[in-house]
Amino acid sequence: MIIELSEFFNNPSLIDIGFLKIQYYAITWVLSAVFIFQYLKNHSIIKELGLTEEQANDIVFLYGLIFGAMLGGRVGYMLFYGLDQLMANPISLLFVWEGGLSFHGGLMGVITSLYVYSIKQAISFLRLADAVCAAMPIGLGLVRIGNFLNGELYGRPTDGSWGFIFPTDPYGFPRHPSQLYEMLFEGIILFILLIWIGKNTNKTGVLSGSFLMGYGVIRFFIEFFRQPDAHMGFITLQLSMGQILSIPMFMIGLILLTKSLKKYEAIS
């Protein structure tokens, strides 16, 4: 079934009155933080670390969303996807209204901000990371819905009977709705998997390693259905930047998971 989407799927706004413009994409970011906070504040690891609801709020909204995902995501995007622009005009780093956030950059931002927070609170960074990683698929799934509504980051053309025609596509090809694939696998399935892992082990580092591996594998394979960034195309060996960045992410997760399991085997 080929579905031709309406003009609504072109940076749609919930409210658009004069200078007041609230876009659905922004709403998915806000909802992500709210739902992650609701999940995280009652998480067993948060209680284990002795953190209060107010501290969980700071972790999600200040350190996770603002310092981590948004600031780190913007810096990462410019480094990974807009380096030429950044070199030509360093001030363009601040041009957030032009769009451009990188998940991998956001992840590095979150890791850095959580590390700083763990030092300030004198708690285990890796244990805190386990809790945050368990909740991250909630945000990933919701933001991918925002990408779909924006008609951005769509998939590669398809000759099959399944595809969407996005109004933002200048060629008007039927394409894979890769944003929905990512919402399903990066969001729902990865979230369920991490819940199952969390219920079967409380070993420090296992959830973090599992998240890095799980996301790395999912993102790598879904990129085969996603249209590479127009200004970059394939980087090498017909791989996109998203796939190249996902390889070290998977490897770091594998090393972390292996070391965590070996550590507890040695102790037992």
N, C-alpha and C positions, 0 to 999 in steps of 0.2 A: 504494500500500500504506500503510495507516494502522497505526502501531505504538504501542501503549499501553505506556509505560515503567513499570517496577515502582517500588516505594517506595525502591529502592536509589538512584534518581536524585533524591535529596533530601538534599543535603549529606552524602554517604556518607563513612564513615571506614574506613581500612585497619585501624587499631587503635583500639579503644574499650574501655578497661579502667579503670574508675573515673575518676580525674582525668587519666589519660593518653589523649589523643585525637589521632590523626594522620589528617588528612583527605586524601582524594585530591587535592583542589584545591591544598593546600599542597605535595603531592608533585610536582605538575606544575610549580610554581614552582621547586622545588629542582632537578628534572631539567632545566628550562630553563637554569638557570645552569650546571649541570654540562656539558651538551651544548654550550652556547655557548662555554664555556671550552675544551673539547676541540677545537672547531673553530677558535677564535680564536688559541690559543697557537701553532698552526702556520701561521697565515695569512701570506701574503707581505708584507702591509703592516706587520704587527707586526714581522717580521724586518727590513724596510726601515727602520723607526723605531728599530731597535736595542733593542727591549724584550725582557726576559727572560720566562721562563715564570712566575716569581714576580710580575712586574709585570703580566702578563696576568691572573693570578689576582686581583690587587687591582682591576684595571679591571673585571672581571666581577662579582665577589662584593661588593666594598666600594663602589666608585663606581657601578657599574651597577645591581646588585640593591638594595642597602640604601639608599644615598643617592639614587639615581636613581629606579628603578622603584617602590620601595615608599614612600619618603618623598614623592617628587614625585607619585606616583600618588594617595596619600592627600590631599595638599594640593589637587591638581587636581580630585579628585572632590568635595571639599567646596566648592570655588570654582565648579565648573561645574554640579554636580548637587545640592549640599546647602547652598547659600549661605544660605537662610533659617534652617536649623538652626544654621549656623555663626555667623550674626549674633545669633541668640537665645542661643546657648551656645557661645562660642569654645572651651571645653574639649572640646567634641564632636569637635574635630579629632583628639584622642587616642583616641577610642573605636574603635580599630581592630577590636575584636571584633564590632562591628556590621557589618563588611564595608564595601566601597566603595573601589575603586581605579579610577582613570581612566587609560586608555592615553595620552591626550593630555597629562595631567598628568605621567604617568610619563616620557613622552618629553622634556618640558621639564626634568624632574629629571635625566634622563640627560645631556642636552645641557649643563646647568649643571655637573654633577659632572665630566664629561669635559673641559670647558673649564678648570675648576680644576686637574684632573690634568695637562693639557697644559702649563699655565703652570708648575706645580711641576717637571715633567720637561723643560721647555724643548724641547718637540716640537710639530709641527704639529697644531693642534686639528682642522682639517678632514681631514687625512690619517688621524688616529686615528678620527674620526667615520666615515670611509669603511669602515674595518675593522669597527667595531661595527655599522654599518648592514647590512653584508653578513651578519652573524650573527643579527641581531634576529628575522628570520622564524622561526628555530628556536624561540625562546621564545614568539612570538606563536601559533604553531600548537599548541604543547603547552598553553599556558594556556587556549586555546579548548576544548581537550578537557576541561580542568578545569571550565570553565563548563558544558559539556554534562553532565558527571557530576553537577554540582551542581544541574542542572535550573534554571539561571538564565540570564538574557539570551536567552531563547528567542525564536522568531520570531513573526510575525503569523499569525493564523488563515488556513488555506487551505481552499478548497472543492475542491481537486484530489484526486487519488488518492494523493498523497504527503504524509505528515505524521506528526508524533509527538505523542502526548498525554503531557504532562509531569505528574507527580504534584504538582508545585509550582504548577500552573496552577489557580486557584480556579474557572475556568469550564470546564475540561476540554475545550477546543477542540483539534482537530487543528491543529498549528502547523508552520511551517517550522523545521527544525533549523538556525537561522541560525548557531549556534556551529560546526557542522560545515562550513557554507559558508565561514565565516571561517577555520577551520582549513585548509581546502583552498587558498583564494586568498591569504589573508594569510600563511599558513605555507608550504605546499609550492610553490605556483606562484610567489610572490614570491621565495622563496629560489632557485629554479632560474633565474629571470630575472636576479637579481643576480649569480649565479655566471657566467652567460653574459656579462653586461656587464663583470664584472671580468676575464674572460679576454680580452676584446676591447679593453680600454683600461685604462691605469693613470693616467689624468688625475685629479688631485686634485679632489674635489668631485663627481665624476660619480656615484659610488655613493651618496653621501649624498643628492644631488638626486633620483636615480632612486628611492631608497627612499621619500623623502617624497612624491613624485608617485605612485608605485605604490600605496603604502598609502592615500593620500588618495583616489584613484580607487576602489580596491577597497572601502574602508570606506563611502564615499558611496553606492555602488550596493547593497551588501549591506544597508545600513540600510533599504532599501525592503522587505526581507524580515524585518527584526528589529522586535520589539515595542518601541515607545518606552518610556522609563521611566515607570511608572505615575503618579508624583507630578509629572511634567513634561509628558508628552504631546508634541505637536508645538510647536515654538517659534514658527516663522513660515513661511508659504508651504508648509505641510504638511511641513516639514523637521524632523528630530530634532536634538537637541543634537550627537549624533555626526556628523551630516552638516554642520552649521554649523562645527564645529571642524575638519572635514576639508578645507573649502574653503581657508582660509589655509595649511593644511599643504601642499596641492597647489601653491598659488601660490608659497610660499617655495621648494619643491623645484624648480619651473619656473625661477624666477629664478636659483637656485643652479646648476642644470644649464646654463642658457644662458650665465651668466657664466663658468663653468668651461670650457665648450667654446670660447667666444670668446677667452678668455685664451690657450688653447693654440694657437688659430688665429693669433692675433697673434704669438705667439712663433715659430711655424713659418714 
